Amino acid sequence: MLKNALSNGHSSQVRGWLLIDGVRHELAQVGPDFCILREPISSNFVCCDTQADLVIEVDGTQRQVVVLLSSTHLSSPKRLQFRTVQVA
């Protein structure tokens, strides 16, 4: 029985990125009020209240959220805090 249930499983294709001033930054992880980038960006590039588009794509279907970036963690330049402004 378990074998049949597992053989019918499905793995979703999930991708995410953050668009800041038109530049796409791939995401490694996203939470309710933070994201972790795959590659660090310059702290000069992101300052308080920078607007960005957070895009999550699951199996080809995209969801976009407008966020305001509030800060970076000095100990982790890949981690950005944000608050949601608008769900598109």
Secondary structure as GFF3:
##gff-version 3
##sequence-region A 1 88
A	DSSP	alpha_helix	2	7	.	.	.	ID=ss1
A	DSSP	beta_strand	14	20	.	.	.	ID=ss2
A	DSSP	beta_strand	23	30	.	.	.	ID=ss3
A	DSSP	beta_strand	34	37	.	.	.	ID=ss4
A	DSSP	beta_strand	50	58	.	.	.	ID=ss5
A	DSSP	beta_strand	61	73	.	.	.	ID=ss6
A	DSSP	beta_strand	76	87	.	.	.	ID=ss7
###
